[in-house]
């Protein structure tokens, strides 16, 4: 069995090497965390089996950039896209294929948010 539930660690490791100095957290951040920061979470995990025993999971992962400056948030989101959107990568012996499924943005309480939703095939 592949360890698809650990896809968040792949996101963390990938972004930590790309975005030095920016806090990256799973699911939630502490209230006093300085901006900008990134929060990620797994939205779903769908397993797929075949008759010949091949196994593949598809995870949907949300990566959220929170910043006080719109342009800074866009720049960070583009850096995330450059690192996460890959045709082929490996993590802990698993094959990874990641594509951007959706993106949106928001502004509330003087904070800009860029939200990237990825579909990640894991085998």
ROGU-280885 format. One record per residue: x, y, z of N, C-alpha, C, O in turn; residue number from 1. Coordinates in steps of 0.2 Angstrom, whole numbers. Layout:
<nodes>
{n.x: X&n.y: Y&n.z: Z&ca.x: X&ca.y: Y&ca.z: Z&c.x: X&c.y: Y&c.z: Z&o.x: X&o.y: Y&o.z: Z&seq: NUM}
...
</nodes>
This chain:
<nodes>
{n.x: 4&n.y: -6&n.z: 0&ca.x: 0&ca.y: 0&ca.z: 0&c.x: 4&c.y: 6&c.z: 0&o.x: 9&o.y: 7&o.z: 4&seq: 1}
{n.x: 3&n.y: 11&n.z: -4&ca.x: 6&ca.y: 17&ca.z: -4&c.x: 4&c.y: 22&c.z: 1&o.x: -2&o.y: 21&o.z: 4&seq: 2}
{n.x: 8&n.y: 26&n.z: 4&ca.x: 7&ca.y: 31&ca.z: 9&c.x: 4&c.y: 37&c.z: 7&o.x: 7&o.y: 43&o.z: 8&seq: 3}
{n.x: -2&n.y: 37&n.z: 3&ca.x: -5&ca.y: 43&ca.z: 0&c.x: -7&c.y: 48&c.z: 6&o.x: -8&o.y: 54&o.z: 4&seq: 4}
{n.x: -9&n.y: 46&n.z: 11&ca.x: -11&ca.y: 51&ca.z: 17&c.x: -6&c.y: 55&c.z: 19&o.x: -7&o.y: 61&o.z: 22&seq: 5}
{n.x: 0&n.y: 54&n.z: 17&ca.x: 6&ca.y: 58&ca.z: 19&c.x: 8&c.y: 63&c.z: 13&o.x: 13&o.y: 66&o.z: 13&seq: 6}
{n.x: 3&n.y: 65&n.z: 9&ca.x: 4&ca.y: 69&ca.z: 3&c.x: 5&c.y: 76&c.z: 6&o.x: 9&o.y: 80&o.z: 2&seq: 7}
{n.x: 3&n.y: 78&n.z: 12&ca.x: 4&ca.y: 85&ca.z: 15&c.x: 12&c.y: 85&c.z: 16&o.x: 14&o.y: 91&o.z: 15&seq: 8}
{n.x: 15&n.y: 80&n.z: 18&ca.x: 22&ca.y: 81&ca.z: 19&c.x: 26&c.y: 82&c.z: 12&o.x: 31&o.y: 86&o.z: 12&seq: 9}
{n.x: 24&n.y: 79&n.z: 7&ca.x: 27&ca.y: 81&ca.z: 0&c.x: 26&c.y: 88&c.z: -1&o.x: 30&o.y: 92&o.z: -3&seq: 10}
{n.x: 20&n.y: 91&n.z: 0&ca.x: 19&ca.y: 98&ca.z: -1&c.x: 23&c.y: 102&c.z: 4&o.x: 27&o.y: 107&o.z: 1&seq: 11}
{n.x: 24&n.y: 101&n.z: 10&ca.x: 28&ca.y: 104&ca.z: 15&c.x: 35&c.y: 104&c.z: 12&o.x: 39&o.y: 109&o.z: 12&seq: 12}
{n.x: 38&n.y: 98&n.z: 11&ca.x: 45&ca.y: 97&ca.z: 9&c.x: 46&c.y: 101&c.z: 2&o.x: 51&o.y: 105&o.z: 2&seq: 13}
{n.x: 42&n.y: 101&n.z: -2&ca.x: 43&ca.y: 104&ca.z: -9&c.x: 43&c.y: 112&c.z: -8&o.x: 47&o.y: 115&o.z: -11&seq: 14}
{n.x: 38&n.y: 114&n.z: -4&ca.x: 38&ca.y: 122&ca.z: -3&c.x: 43&c.y: 124&c.z: 2&o.x: 46&o.y: 130&o.z: 1&seq: 15}
{n.x: 45&n.y: 120&n.z: 6&ca.x: 51&ca.y: 123&ca.z: 11&c.x: 57&c.y: 124&c.z: 8&o.x: 61&o.y: 129&o.z: 9&seq: 16}
{n.x: 59&n.y: 120&n.z: 2&ca.x: 65&ca.y: 121&ca.z: -1&c.x: 64&c.y: 127&c.z: -6&o.x: 69&o.y: 130&o.z: -8&seq: 17}
{n.x: 58&n.y: 129&n.z: -8&ca.x: 57&ca.y: 134&ca.z: -13&c.x: 56&c.y: 141&c.z: -10&o.x: 58&o.y: 146&o.z: -13&seq: 18}
{n.x: 52&n.y: 141&n.z: -4&ca.x: 50&ca.y: 147&ca.z: -1&c.x: 53&c.y: 148&c.z: 6&o.x: 50&o.y: 148&o.z: 11&seq: 19}
{n.x: 60&n.y: 149&n.z: 6&ca.x: 63&ca.y: 150&ca.z: 12&c.x: 61&c.y: 156&c.z: 16&o.x: 60&o.y: 161&o.z: 13&seq: 20}
{n.x: 60&n.y: 156&n.z: 22&ca.x: 58&ca.y: 161&ca.z: 26&c.x: 50&c.y: 162&c.z: 27&o.x: 48&o.y: 167&o.z: 30&seq: 21}
{n.x: 46&n.y: 159&n.z: 23&ca.x: 39&ca.y: 159&ca.z: 24&c.x: 36&c.y: 153&c.z: 28&o.x: 38&o.y: 147&o.z: 26&seq: 22}
{n.x: 33&n.y: 155&n.z: 33&ca.x: 30&ca.y: 149&ca.z: 37&c.x: 25&c.y: 145&c.z: 33&o.x: 21&o.y: 148&o.z: 30&seq: 23}
{n.x: 26&n.y: 139&n.z: 34&ca.x: 21&ca.y: 134&ca.z: 30&c.x: 18&c.y: 129&c.z: 35&o.x: 22&o.y: 126&o.z: 39&seq: 24}
{n.x: 12&n.y: 129&n.z: 35&ca.x: 8&ca.y: 125&ca.z: 41&c.x: 3&c.y: 120&c.z: 38&o.x: -1&o.y: 122&o.z: 33&seq: 25}
{n.x: 2&n.y: 114&n.z: 41&ca.x: -4&ca.y: 110&ca.z: 39&c.x: -10&c.y: 112&c.z: 42&o.x: -10&o.y: 113&o.z: 48&seq: 26}
{n.x: -15&n.y: 113&n.z: 39&ca.x: -22&ca.y: 114&ca.z: 41&c.x: -23&c.y: 121&c.z: 44&o.x: -28&o.y: 125&o.z: 43&seq: 27}
{n.x: -19&n.y: 123&n.z: 49&ca.x: -21&ca.y: 129&ca.z: 53&c.x: -14&c.y: 132&c.z: 55&o.x: -9&o.y: 129&o.z: 56&seq: 28}
{n.x: -14&n.y: 139&n.z: 56&ca.x: -8&ca.y: 142&ca.z: 59&c.x: -10&c.y: 146&c.z: 65&o.x: -16&o.y: 147&o.z: 67&seq: 29}
{n.x: -5&n.y: 147&n.z: 69&ca.x: -7&ca.y: 151&ca.z: 76&c.x: -9&c.y: 158&c.z: 74&o.x: -7&o.y: 161&o.z: 69&seq: 30}
{n.x: -13&n.y: 161&n.z: 78&ca.x: -16&ca.y: 168&ca.z: 77&c.x: -10&c.y: 173&c.z: 76&o.x: -11&o.y: 178&o.z: 72&seq: 31}
{n.x: -5&n.y: 173&n.z: 79&ca.x: 0&ca.y: 178&ca.z: 79&c.x: 6&c.y: 176&c.z: 73&o.x: 11&o.y: 180&o.z: 73&seq: 32}
{n.x: 4&n.y: 172&n.z: 69&ca.x: 9&ca.y: 170&ca.z: 64&c.x: 10&c.y: 176&c.z: 59&o.x: 5&o.y: 179&o.z: 56&seq: 33}
{n.x: 16&n.y: 179&n.z: 58&ca.x: 17&ca.y: 184&ca.z: 54&c.x: 16&c.y: 183&c.z: 46&o.x: 17&o.y: 177&o.z: 44&seq: 34}
{n.x: 14&n.y: 187&n.z: 43&ca.x: 12&ca.y: 186&ca.z: 35&c.x: 18&c.y: 188&c.z: 31&o.x: 22&o.y: 192&o.z: 34&seq: 35}
{n.x: 19&n.y: 185&n.z: 26&ca.x: 15&ca.y: 180&ca.z: 23&c.x: 16&c.y: 173&c.z: 25&o.x: 21&o.y: 172&o.z: 28&seq: 36}
{n.x: 11&n.y: 169&n.z: 25&ca.x: 12&ca.y: 162&ca.z: 27&c.x: 7&c.y: 158&c.z: 22&o.x: 3&o.y: 160&o.z: 18&seq: 37}
{n.x: 9&n.y: 151&n.z: 22&ca.x: 5&ca.y: 146&ca.z: 18&c.x: 2&c.y: 141&c.z: 23&o.x: 5&o.y: 139&o.z: 27&seq: 38}
{n.x: -4&n.y: 139&n.z: 21&ca.x: -8&ca.y: 134&ca.z: 24&c.x: -10&c.y: 129&c.z: 19&o.x: -13&o.y: 131&o.z: 14&seq: 39}
{n.x: -9&n.y: 123&n.z: 20&ca.x: -11&ca.y: 117&ca.z: 16&c.x: -15&c.y: 112&c.z: 19&o.x: -14&o.y: 111&o.z: 25&seq: 40}
{n.x: -19&n.y: 109&n.z: 15&ca.x: -23&ca.y: 103&ca.z: 18&c.x: -26&c.y: 99&c.z: 13&o.x: -27&o.y: 101&o.z: 7&seq: 41}
{n.x: -26&n.y: 92&n.z: 14&ca.x: -29&ca.y: 87&ca.z: 10&c.x: -36&c.y: 88&c.z: 10&o.x: -39&o.y: 88&o.z: 15&seq: 42}
{n.x: -39&n.y: 89&n.z: 4&ca.x: -47&ca.y: 90&ca.z: 4&c.x: -50&c.y: 83&c.z: 3&o.x: -56&o.y: 82&o.z: 5&seq: 43}
{n.x: -47&n.y: 78&n.z: -1&ca.x: -50&ca.y: 72&ca.z: -2&c.x: -44&c.y: 67&c.z: -5&o.x: -39&o.y: 69&o.z: -7&seq: 44}
{n.x: -46&n.y: 61&n.z: -4&ca.x: -41&ca.y: 55&ca.z: -7&c.x: -45&c.y: 50&c.z: -9&o.x: -49&o.y: 47&o.z: -6&seq: 45}
{n.x: -45&n.y: 49&n.z: -16&ca.x: -49&ca.y: 44&ca.z: -19&c.x: -44&c.y: 38&c.z: -22&o.x: -40&o.y: 39&o.z: -26&seq: 46}
{n.x: -45&n.y: 32&n.z: -19&ca.x: -41&ca.y: 26&ca.z: -21&c.x: -44&c.y: 23&c.z: -28&o.x: -50&o.y: 24&o.z: -29&seq: 47}
{n.x: -39&n.y: 20&n.z: -32&ca.x: -42&ca.y: 17&ca.z: -38&c.x: -37&c.y: 10&c.z: -38&o.x: -31&o.y: 11&o.z: -38&seq: 48}
{n.x: -41&n.y: 5&n.z: -39&ca.x: -38&ca.y: -2&ca.z: -40&c.x: -40&c.y: -4&c.z: -47&o.x: -45&o.y: -2&o.z: -50&seq: 49}
{n.x: -35&n.y: -8&n.z: -50&ca.x: -37&ca.y: -11&ca.z: -56&c.x: -36&c.y: -19&c.z: -56&o.x: -34&o.y: -22&o.z: -51&seq: 50}
{n.x: -39&n.y: -23&n.z: -61&ca.x: -39&ca.y: -30&ca.z: -60&c.x: -32&c.y: -33&c.z: -60&o.x: -31&o.y: -38&o.z: -57&seq: 51}
{n.x: -27&n.y: -29&n.z: -63&ca.x: -20&ca.y: -32&ca.z: -63&c.x: -16&c.y: -30&c.z: -57&o.x: -10&o.y: -31&o.z: -56&seq: 52}
{n.x: -20&n.y: -27&n.z: -52&ca.x: -16&ca.y: -25&ca.z: -46&c.x: -13&c.y: -19&c.z: -45&o.x: -10&o.y: -17&o.z: -40&seq: 53}
{n.x: -13&n.y: -15&n.z: -51&ca.x: -10&ca.y: -8&ca.z: -51&c.x: -14&c.y: -4&c.z: -46&o.x: -21&o.y: -5&o.z: -46&seq: 54}
{n.x: -11&n.y: 1&n.z: -42&ca.x: -15&ca.y: 5&ca.z: -37&c.x: -13&c.y: 12&c.z: -38&o.x: -7&o.y: 13&o.z: -39&seq: 55}
{n.x: -17&n.y: 16&n.z: -38&ca.x: -16&ca.y: 23&ca.z: -39&c.x: -21&c.y: 27&c.z: -34&o.x: -27&o.y: 25&o.z: -34&seq: 56}
{n.x: -19&n.y: 32&n.z: -31&ca.x: -23&ca.y: 37&ca.z: -27&c.x: -23&c.y: 44&c.z: -30&o.x: -18&o.y: 46&o.z: -33&seq: 57}
{n.x: -29&n.y: 47&n.z: -30&ca.x: -29&ca.y: 54&ca.z: -32&c.x: -31&c.y: 58&c.z: -26&o.x: -36&o.y: 57&o.z: -23&seq: 58}
{n.x: -27&n.y: 63&n.z: -24&ca.x: -28&ca.y: 67&ca.z: -19&c.x: -30&c.y: 74&c.z: -22&o.x: -27&o.y: 76&o.z: -27&seq: 59}
{n.x: -34&n.y: 78&n.z: -18&ca.x: -35&ca.y: 85&ca.z: -20&c.x: -32&c.y: 88&c.z: -14&o.x: -34&o.y: 87&o.z: -8&seq: 60}
{n.x: -28&n.y: 93&n.z: -15&ca.x: -25&ca.y: 97&ca.z: -10&c.x: -26&c.y: 104&c.z: -11&o.x: -25&o.y: 107&o.z: -16&seq: 61}
{n.x: -27&n.y: 108&n.z: -5&ca.x: -28&ca.y: 115&ca.z: -6&c.x: -22&c.y: 118&c.z: -3&o.x: -19&o.y: 117&o.z: 3&seq: 62}
{n.x: -19&n.y: 123&n.z: -6&ca.x: -13&ca.y: 127&ca.z: -4&c.x: -15&c.y: 134&c.z: -4&o.x: -17&o.y: 137&o.z: -9&seq: 63}
{n.x: -15&n.y: 137&n.z: 2&ca.x: -18&ca.y: 144&ca.z: 3&c.x: -12&c.y: 149&c.z: 5&o.x: -8&o.y: 148&o.z: 10&seq: 64}
{n.x: -11&n.y: 154&n.z: 1&ca.x: -6&ca.y: 160&ca.z: 3&c.x: -10&c.y: 165&c.z: 6&o.x: -15&o.y: 168&o.z: 3&seq: 65}
{n.x: -8&n.y: 167&n.z: 12&ca.x: -11&ca.y: 173&ca.z: 16&c.x: -6&c.y: 179&c.z: 16&o.x: 0&o.y: 177&o.z: 18&seq: 66}
{n.x: -8&n.y: 185&n.z: 14&ca.x: -3&ca.y: 190&ca.z: 14&c.x: -6&c.y: 197&c.z: 15&o.x: -12&o.y: 197&o.z: 14&seq: 67}
{n.x: -3&n.y: 202&n.z: 17&ca.x: -5&ca.y: 209&ca.z: 18&c.x: -5&c.y: 213&c.z: 11&o.x: -8&o.y: 218&o.z: 11&seq: 68}
{n.x: -2&n.y: 210&n.z: 6&ca.x: 0&ca.y: 213&ca.z: 0&c.x: -3&c.y: 209&c.z: -6&o.x: 0&o.y: 203&o.z: -6&seq: 69}
{n.x: -7&n.y: 211&n.z: -10&ca.x: -10&ca.y: 207&ca.z: -15&c.x: -4&c.y: 205&c.z: -20&o.x: -4&o.y: 199&o.z: -22&seq: 70}
{n.x: 0&n.y: 209&n.z: -22&ca.x: 6&ca.y: 207&ca.z: -27&c.x: 10&c.y: 202&c.z: -24&o.x: 12&o.y: 198&o.z: -27&seq: 71}
{n.x: 12&n.y: 203&n.z: -18&ca.x: 16&ca.y: 198&ca.z: -14&c.x: 13&c.y: 191&c.z: -14&o.x: 16&o.y: 186&o.z: -15&seq: 72}
{n.x: 6&n.y: 191&n.z: -13&ca.x: 2&ca.y: 184&ca.z: -13&c.x: 3&c.y: 181&c.z: -20&o.x: 3&o.y: 175&o.z: -20&seq: 73}
{n.x: 2&n.y: 185&n.z: -25&ca.x: 2&ca.y: 182&ca.z: -32&c.x: 9&c.y: 180&c.z: -33&o.x: 10&o.y: 174&o.z: -36&seq: 74}
{n.x: 14&n.y: 183&n.z: -31&ca.x: 21&ca.y: 181&ca.z: -33&c.x: 22&c.y: 174&c.z: -29&o.x: 25&o.y: 170&o.z: -32&seq: 75}
{n.x: 20&n.y: 174&n.z: -23&ca.x: 21&ca.y: 167&ca.z: -19&c.x: 17&c.y: 162&c.z: -22&o.x: 20&o.y: 156&o.z: -23&seq: 76}
{n.x: 11&n.y: 163&n.z: -24&ca.x: 7&ca.y: 158&ca.z: -28&c.x: 10&c.y: 156&c.z: -34&o.x: 10&o.y: 150&o.z: -36&seq: 77}
{n.x: 13&n.y: 160&n.z: -38&ca.x: 16&ca.y: 158&ca.z: -44&c.x: 23&c.y: 154&c.z: -42&o.x: 24&o.y: 149&o.z: -46&seq: 78}
{n.x: 26&n.y: 155&n.z: -37&ca.x: 32&ca.y: 151&ca.z: -35&c.x: 29&c.y: 144&c.z: -33&o.x: 33&o.y: 139&o.z: -35&seq: 79}
{n.x: 24&n.y: 144&n.z: -30&ca.x: 21&ca.y: 137&ca.z: -28&c.x: 19&c.y: 134&c.z: -34&o.x: 20&o.y: 128&o.z: -35&seq: 80}
{n.x: 16&n.y: 137&n.z: -39&ca.x: 14&ca.y: 134&ca.z: -45&c.x: 20&c.y: 131&c.z: -49&o.x: 20&o.y: 125&o.z: -51&seq: 81}
{n.x: 26&n.y: 135&n.z: -49&ca.x: 32&ca.y: 132&ca.z: -52&c.x: 34&c.y: 126&c.z: -49&o.x: 37&o.y: 122&o.z: -52&seq: 82}
{n.x: 34&n.y: 125&n.z: -42&ca.x: 36&ca.y: 119&ca.z: -39&c.x: 31&c.y: 113&c.z: -39&o.x: 34&o.y: 108&o.z: -39&seq: 83}
{n.x: 25&n.y: 115&n.z: -38&ca.x: 20&ca.y: 109&ca.z: -36&c.x: 18&c.y: 106&c.z: -43&o.x: 16&o.y: 100&o.z: -43&seq: 84}
{n.x: 17&n.y: 110&n.z: -48&ca.x: 14&ca.y: 108&ca.z: -54&c.x: 19&c.y: 104&c.z: -58&o.x: 23&o.y: 107&o.z: -62&seq: 85}
{n.x: 19&n.y: 97&n.z: -57&ca.x: 24&ca.y: 93&ca.z: -61&c.x: 21&c.y: 87&c.z: -64&o.x: 16&o.y: 85&o.z: -62&seq: 86}
{n.x: 24&n.y: 86&n.z: -70&ca.x: 22&ca.y: 80&ca.z: -73&c.x: 24&c.y: 73&c.z: -70&o.x: 21&o.y: 68&o.z: -70&seq: 87}
{n.x: 30&n.y: 74&n.z: -67&ca.x: 33&ca.y: 68&ca.z: -64&c.x: 38&c.y: 70&c.z: -58&o.x: 42&o.y: 74&o.z: -59&seq: 88}
{n.x: 37&n.y: 67&n.z: -52&ca.x: 41&ca.y: 68&ca.z: -46&c.x: 40&c.y: 62&c.z: -42&o.x: 36&o.y: 58&o.z: -43&seq: 89}
{n.x: 45&n.y: 61&n.z: -37&ca.x: 44&ca.y: 56&ca.z: -33&c.x: 45&c.y: 58&c.z: -26&o.x: 48&o.y: 63&o.z: -24&seq: 90}
{n.x: 42&n.y: 55&n.z: -21&ca.x: 42&ca.y: 56&ca.z: -14&c.x: 41&c.y: 50&c.z: -10&o.x: 36&o.y: 46&o.z: -11&seq: 91}
{n.x: 46&n.y: 48&n.z: -6&ca.x: 46&ca.y: 42&ca.z: -2&c.x: 44&c.y: 36&c.z: -6&o.x: 40&o.y: 32&o.z: -4&seq: 92}
{n.x: 47&n.y: 35&n.z: -12&ca.x: 45&ca.y: 30&ca.z: -16&c.x: 39&c.y: 30&c.z: -20&o.x: 37&o.y: 25&o.z: -24&seq: 93}
{n.x: 35&n.y: 35&n.z: -19&ca.x: 29&ca.y: 36&ca.z: -23&c.x: 30&c.y: 40&c.z: -29&o.x: 34&o.y: 45&o.z: -29&seq: 94}
{n.x: 27&n.y: 39&n.z: -35&ca.x: 27&ca.y: 43&ca.z: -41&c.x: 21&c.y: 48&c.z: -40&o.x: 16&o.y: 47&o.z: -37&seq: 95}
{n.x: 23&n.y: 55&n.z: -42&ca.x: 18&ca.y: 60&ca.z: -41&c.x: 17&c.y: 64&c.z: -47&o.x: 22&o.y: 65&o.z: -51&seq: 96}
{n.x: 11&n.y: 65&n.z: -49&ca.x: 9&ca.y: 69&ca.z: -55&c.x: 4&c.y: 74&c.z: -52&o.x: -1&o.y: 72&o.z: -50&seq: 97}
{n.x: 6&n.y: 81&n.z: -53&ca.x: 2&ca.y: 86&ca.z: -50&c.x: -1&c.y: 91&c.z: -55&o.x: 3&o.y: 93&o.z: -59&seq: 98}
{n.x: -7&n.y: 93&n.z: -55&ca.x: -10&ca.y: 98&ca.z: -59&c.x: -14&c.y: 103&c.z: -56&o.x: -18&o.y: 101&o.z: -51&seq: 99}
{n.x: -14&n.y: 109&n.z: -58&ca.x: -18&ca.y: 114&ca.z: -54&c.x: -26&c.y: 113&c.z: -57&o.x: -27&o.y: 113&o.z: -63&seq: 100}
{n.x: -30&n.y: 111&n.z: -52&ca.x: -37&ca.y: 110&ca.z: -54&c.x: -41&c.y: 117&c.z: -54&o.x: -46&o.y: 118&o.z: -58&seq: 101}
{n.x: -40&n.y: 121&n.z: -49&ca.x: -44&ca.y: 127&ca.z: -48&c.x: -40&c.y: 132&c.z: -44&o.x: -35&o.y: 130&o.z: -41&seq: 102}
{n.x: -42&n.y: 138&n.z: -45&ca.x: -38&ca.y: 144&ca.z: -41&c.x: -43&c.y: 149&c.z: -40&o.x: -48&o.y: 151&o.z: -44&seq: 103}
{n.x: -43&n.y: 152&n.z: -34&ca.x: -47&ca.y: 158&ca.z: -33&c.x: -44&c.y: 162&c.z: -28&o.x: -38&o.y: 161&o.z: -25&seq: 104}
{n.x: -47&n.y: 168&n.z: -26&ca.x: -44&ca.y: 173&ca.z: -22&c.x: -49&c.y: 176&c.z: -18&o.x: -55&o.y: 176&o.z: -19&seq: 105}
{n.x: -47&n.y: 179&n.z: -12&ca.x: -51&ca.y: 183&ca.z: -8&c.x: -48&c.y: 188&c.z: -4&o.x: -42&o.y: 189&o.z: -4&seq: 106}
{n.x: -52&n.y: 193&n.z: -1&ca.x: -50&ca.y: 198&ca.z: 3&c.x: -55&c.y: 199&c.z: 9&o.x: -60&o.y: 200&o.z: 8&seq: 107}
{n.x: -52&n.y: 198&n.z: 15&ca.x: -56&ca.y: 199&ca.z: 21&c.x: -52&c.y: 201&c.z: 27&o.x: -46&o.y: 199&o.z: 27&seq: 108}
{n.x: -54&n.y: 206&n.z: 31&ca.x: -51&ca.y: 208&ca.z: 37&c.x: -44&c.y: 211&c.z: 35&o.x: -39&o.y: 209&o.z: 39&seq: 109}
{n.x: -43&n.y: 214&n.z: 30&ca.x: -37&ca.y: 217&ca.z: 27&c.x: -31&c.y: 212&c.z: 26&o.x: -25&o.y: 213&o.z: 26&seq: 110}
{n.x: -34&n.y: 206&n.z: 23&ca.x: -29&ca.y: 201&ca.z: 22&c.x: -31&c.y: 198&c.z: 15&o.x: -37&o.y: 197&o.z: 13&seq: 111}
{n.x: -26&n.y: 197&n.z: 10&ca.x: -27&ca.y: 194&ca.z: 4&c.x: -26&c.y: 187&c.z: 4&o.x: -21&o.y: 184&o.z: 8&seq: 112}
{n.x: -30&n.y: 183&n.z: 1&ca.x: -29&ca.y: 176&ca.z: 1&c.x: -29&c.y: 173&c.z: -6&o.x: -33&o.y: 174&o.z: -10&seq: 113}
{n.x: -24&n.y: 169&n.z: -8&ca.x: -23&ca.y: 166&ca.z: -15&c.x: -24&c.y: 158&c.z: -13&o.x: -21&o.y: 155&o.z: -9&seq: 114}
{n.x: -29&n.y: 155&n.z: -16&ca.x: -31&ca.y: 148&ca.z: -15&c.x: -29&c.y: 144&c.z: -21&o.x: -32&o.y: 145&o.z: -27&seq: 115}
{n.x: -25&n.y: 139&n.z: -21&ca.x: -23&ca.y: 134&ca.z: -26&c.x: -26&c.y: 127&c.z: -24&o.x: -24&o.y: 125&o.z: -19&seq: 116}
{n.x: -30&n.y: 124&n.z: -29&ca.x: -32&ca.y: 118&ca.z: -28&c.x: -29&c.y: 113&c.z: -33&o.x: -29&o.y: 114&o.z: -39&seq: 117}
{n.x: -25&n.y: 108&n.z: -30&ca.x: -21&ca.y: 103&ca.z: -34&c.x: -25&c.y: 96&c.z: -34&o.x: -27&o.y: 94&o.z: -29&seq: 118}
{n.x: -24&n.y: 93&n.z: -40&ca.x: -26&ca.y: 86&ca.z: -41&c.x: -19&c.y: 82&c.z: -42&o.x: -16&o.y: 84&o.z: -47&seq: 119}
{n.x: -18&n.y: 78&n.z: -37&ca.x: -11&ca.y: 75&ca.z: -37&c.x: -12&c.y: 67&c.z: -37&o.x: -16&o.y: 64&o.z: -33&seq: 120}
{n.x: -10&n.y: 64&n.z: -43&ca.x: -10&ca.y: 57&ca.z: -44&c.x: -4&c.y: 54&c.z: -40&o.x: 2&o.y: 56&o.z: -41&seq: 121}
{n.x: -5&n.y: 49&n.z: -36&ca.x: 0&ca.y: 46&ca.z: -32&c.x: 0&c.y: 38&c.z: -34&o.x: -5&o.y: 35&o.z: -33&seq: 122}
{n.x: 6&n.y: 36&n.z: -36&ca.x: 6&ca.y: 28&ca.z: -37&c.x: 13&c.y: 26&c.z: -36&o.x: 15&o.y: 20&o.z: -36&seq: 123}
</nodes>
